[in-house]
Structure formats: C-alpha cells, structure tokens
Amino acid sequence: MDRYSIKMRASNKEEGHISGAEKLVPEEELELYCARLLARALRHSKGKPDFINLKIEAVAEEEILRLPALKVTTVETSDAGEGMDVVRGYLARLGLERGEEILALWGQSFSMRGAMLLDADSLQRLEPDRERGIRATYMDMETADVARQSACEGKNHFNEALVLATKVVSHPNIVAELCISDDPDYVTGYIASREFGYVRVTRLKEPGSPMGGRIFLFRGDEKDREDCIRYLQQQKVLVHVG
C-alpha cells in the first residue's frame, strides 16, 4: 500500500515560523490529515499565520524504512536548571568532555529553522546552511488505525518527538540529539541516543518561553557527513510505537 507524505509549515511576519508538522499516511486518510494539519496551523499559541504551505508527495512502500521506537525514560525536574543538570549527566555518560560548550551552542540553535549538526568532539558546526540548519523530515508513527486517528486530533509533542529522535539516532554517525520545543506552553525536552534511548526531561525551560532548538551530535568523516545529511533529510521512516 503506497502512502503520501504531507508537510505543513505556517509562519507570519511578526513571529516568523509558527508551526510545522508532517505525516506519512495511506491514501484513504489523506484528506482527513490535510484538514487536521491546516486546523493545527490556524490555531497555534504563537499566533495566526500569514502563510501556510501544504506539500503532498506520493511515497512508494519500498522507499520506507521501518524502525522500532527508542526505549523511553522520563526524568522529573522542578525547573530548567535542574533539567539542564540532567542533560549534563547524560552527555558525560556518553563520554563527551565538552558538555558545557555543547549546552552553550544549543542556545545558539534557538534562532535556527532546523537543527545544528555539531561534531561531537571538535564542536565544529557541519550544517551546509547555518541559517536553515538540518531538517529531519519524511517520518511518522506507525500504529493501529484508531491510534493514528486519535494522534491526528491535535499535536502530540511526545509522539512526534519520539519519532524524530528514533529516526535521527538510528543513523550510525549520530551520537545523540538534544531538543527543546519552541512552543511557549510546552516545557519538556529530551536527550536521545542509541546507548540509553529517549530521555524525557520534564522541564528544560520555563513556561511562556518561545525559545527552542535542537542539536544533532555527529562523529565521522566527510563521506559519513554527506550520507547522514541525506538520510536525515530524505529517508522515509515509519516508527513502530508499542
């Protein structure tokens, strides 16, 4: 059964980027998901968009890579400072000795459209376009029909983040991913790796903050980098949850 990739992006002149989402859905669900994503673009806490782009592409079944979802751990934290301490601990667990510098660079990613691709050891920035960054795309959760319909009713931060993290860290040259959502009303973020899975940190910023960004920590040579970017931006992935 072939599917369709749907990508939604919404923005306005005041805020810039407002909302973005994507799905990989069967043809019979295409109209439903298009309508839901348009509704999501029009009803966002960051404001009303001046521009909404909906891109739809056919995807052949043989193009899709299926992956099991990462194991999930939740760490409860009382404030953003405590949350950052949790992230520091996991960076140390990965043997990364420049954790403080990585966290400082993470803050610089808050103004980027995509993710910062960072050499895990030298901390050299590797993304070809430093303003746009790297956008991991073409991915969705593979579940039973009822769960998919329910997930489409509105944004599910956890499911969408788990899908993205699973795709990203499945590449052999990605050491870890760090993410904070830019939604002002969502303060949970995560660090993910193949070593320890997906770690939800319940508070990585304070309520009302529009700041958010992500870093992909990479280790490899130039050929590995090119392959990794192609995978992140072009490989179609369905993640099985549960």
PEJOVEN-V474008 format. One record per residue. N is the residue number from 0. RES is the residue in three letters. SS is DSSP state (helix for helix, strand for strand, loop for the rest). OMEGA is omega in whole degrees, 0 to 359 (NA if undefined). BURIAL is # if it has 9 or more other ideal C-beta (glycine too) atoms within 8 Angstrom, else .. Layout:
((N/RES/SS/OMEGA/BURIAL) (N/RES/SS/OMEGA/BURIAL))
This chain:
((0/MET/loop/178/.) (1/ASP/loop/182/.) (2/ARG/strand/175/#) (3/TYR/strand/171/#) (4/SER/strand/175/#) (5/ILE/strand/176/#) (6/LYS/strand/178/#) (7/MET/strand/173/#) (8/ARG/strand/180/#) (9/ALA/strand/180/#) (10/SER/strand/169/#) (11/ASN/strand/187/#) (12/LYS/loop/184/.) (13/GLU/loop/186/.) (14/GLU/loop/190/#) (15/GLY/strand/180/.) (16/HIS/strand/177/#) (17/ILE/strand/187/#) (18/SER/strand/175/#) (19/GLY/strand/179/.) (20/ALA/strand/177/#) (21/GLU/strand/179/#) (22/LYS/strand/170/#) (23/LEU/strand/193/#) (24/VAL/strand/173/#) (25/PRO/strand/183/.) (26/GLU/helix/184/#) (27/GLU/helix/179/.) (28/GLU/helix/187/#) (29/LEU/helix/183/#) (30/GLU/helix/179/.) (31/LEU/helix/184/#) (32/TYR/helix/175/#) (33/CYS/helix/180/#) (34/ALA/helix/180/.) (35/ARG/helix/181/#) (36/LEU/helix/174/#) (37/LEU/helix/178/#) (38/ALA/helix/179/.) (39/ARG/helix/179/#) (40/ALA/helix/185/#) (41/LEU/helix/185/#) (42/ARG/loop/183/.) (43/HIS/strand/182/#) (44/SER/loop/180/.) (45/LYS/loop/176/#) (46/GLY/strand/181/#) (47/LYS/loop/184/.) (48/PRO/loop/168/#) (49/ASP/loop/186/.) (50/PHE/strand/174/.) (51/ILE/strand/177/#) (52/ASN/strand/177/.) (53/LEU/strand/182/#) (54/LYS/strand/184/.) (55/ILE/strand/180/#) (56/GLU/strand/173/.) (57/ALA/strand/180/.) (58/VAL/strand/178/#) (59/ALA/loop/183/.) (60/GLU/helix/183/.) (61/GLU/helix/177/.) (62/GLU/helix/191/.) (63/ILE/strand/173/#) (64/LEU/strand/179/.) (65/ARG/strand/184/.) (66/LEU/strand/171/#) (67/PRO/strand/180/.) (68/ALA/loop/175/#) (69/LEU/loop/171/#) (70/LYS/loop/185/.) (71/VAL/strand/172/#) (72/THR/strand/177/#) (73/THR/strand/177/.) (74/VAL/strand/180/#) (75/GLU/loop/177/.) (76/THR/loop/186/#) (77/SER/loop/179/.) (78/ASP/loop/185/.) (79/ALA/helix/179/#) (80/GLY/helix/177/.) (81/GLU/helix/178/#) (82/GLY/helix/179/#) (83/MET/helix/176/#) (84/ASP/helix/177/.) (85/VAL/helix/179/#) (86/VAL/helix/178/#) (87/ARG/helix/180/#) (88/GLY/helix/180/.) (89/TYR/helix/175/#) (90/LEU/helix/177/#) (91/ALA/helix/179/#) (92/ARG/helix/178/.) (93/LEU/loop/180/#) (94/GLY/loop/180/.) (95/LEU/loop/189/#) (96/GLU/loop/185/.) (97/ARG/loop/184/.) (98/GLY/helix/181/#) (99/GLU/helix/178/.) (100/GLU/helix/177/.) (101/ILE/helix/179/#) (102/LEU/helix/178/#) (103/ALA/helix/178/.) (104/LEU/helix/176/#) (105/TRP/helix/178/#) (106/GLY/helix/178/#) (107/GLN/helix/180/#) (108/SER/helix/185/#) (109/PHE/helix/181/#) (110/SER/helix/185/.) (111/MET/loop/177/#) (112/ARG/loop/180/.) (113/GLY/loop/182/.) (114/ALA/strand/171/#) (115/MET/strand/174/#) (116/LEU/strand/192/#) (117/LEU/strand/173/#) (118/ASP/strand/188/#) (119/ALA/loop/184/#) (120/ASP/loop/181/.) (121/SER/loop/185/.) (122/LEU/loop/173/#) (123/GLN/loop/176/.) (124/ARG/strand/190/#) (125/LEU/loop/182/.) (126/GLU/loop/182/#) (127/PRO/loop/180/.) (128/ASP/loop/187/.) (129/ARG/loop/177/.) (130/GLU/loop/182/.) (131/ARG/loop/185/#) (132/GLY/loop/179/#) (133/ILE/strand/179/#) (134/ARG/loop/174/#) (135/ALA/loop/186/#) (136/THR/loop/180/#) (137/TYR/loop/181/#) (138/MET/strand/179/#) (139/ASP/strand/176/#) (140/MET/strand/176/#) (141/GLU/strand/182/.) (142/THR/loop/174/#) (143/ALA/loop/184/.) (144/ASP/helix/183/.) (145/VAL/helix/179/.) (146/ALA/helix/179/.) (147/ARG/helix/180/#) (148/GLN/helix/180/#) (149/SER/helix/181/.) (150/ALA/helix/183/#) (151/CYS/loop/184/#) (152/GLU/loop/179/.) (153/GLY/loop/182/.) (154/LYS/loop/173/.) (155/ASN/loop/185/.) (156/HIS/helix/184/#) (157/PHE/helix/181/.) (158/ASN/helix/182/#) (159/GLU/helix/179/#) (160/ALA/helix/179/#) (161/LEU/helix/177/#) (162/VAL/helix/182/#) (163/LEU/helix/181/#) (164/ALA/helix/180/#) (165/THR/helix/178/#) (166/LYS/helix/187/#) (167/VAL/helix/188/#) (168/VAL/helix/174/#) (169/SER/loop/176/#) (170/HIS/loop/187/#) (171/PRO/loop/181/.) (172/ASN/loop/176/#) (173/ILE/strand/180/#) (174/VAL/strand/182/#) (175/ALA/strand/171/#) (176/GLU/strand/174/#) (177/LEU/strand/183/#) (178/CYS/strand/166/#) (179/ILE/strand/178/#) (180/SER/loop/176/#) (181/ASP/loop/175/#) (182/ASP/loop/183/#) (183/PRO/loop/184/#) (184/ASP/loop/180/.) (185/TYR/loop/189/.) (186/VAL/loop/180/#) (187/THR/loop/175/#) (188/GLY/strand/182/#) (189/TYR/strand/165/#) (190/ILE/strand/183/#) (191/ALA/strand/174/#) (192/SER/strand/175/#) (193/ARG/loop/184/.) (194/GLU/loop/185/.) (195/PHE/loop/176/.) (196/GLY/strand/186/#) (197/TYR/strand/183/#) (198/VAL/strand/177/#) (199/ARG/strand/176/#) (200/VAL/strand/195/#) (201/THR/loop/174/#) (202/ARG/loop/176/#) (203/LEU/loop/171/#) (204/LYS/loop/182/#) (205/GLU/loop/180/.) (206/PRO/loop/180/.) (207/GLY/loop/180/.) (208/SER/loop/177/.) (209/PRO/loop/184/.) (210/MET/loop/178/#) (211/GLY/loop/180/#) (212/GLY/strand/181/#) (213/ARG/strand/176/#) (214/ILE/strand/168/#) (215/PHE/strand/179/#) (216/LEU/strand/191/#) (217/PHE/strand/172/#) (218/ARG/loop/181/.) (219/GLY/loop/181/.) (220/ASP/loop/185/.) (221/GLU/helix/178/.) (222/LYS/helix/177/.) (223/ASP/helix/180/#) (224/ARG/helix/180/#) (225/GLU/helix/179/.) (226/ASP/helix/181/#) (227/CYS/helix/180/#) (228/ILE/helix/178/#) (229/ARG/helix/179/#) (230/TYR/helix/183/#) (231/LEU/helix/187/#) (232/GLN/helix/188/#) (233/GLN/helix/184/.) (234/GLN/loop/177/#) (235/LYS/strand/185/#) (236/VAL/strand/168/#) (237/LEU/strand/183/#) (238/VAL/strand/180/#) (239/HIS/strand/181/#) (240/VAL/loop/175/#) (241/GLY/loop/NA/.))
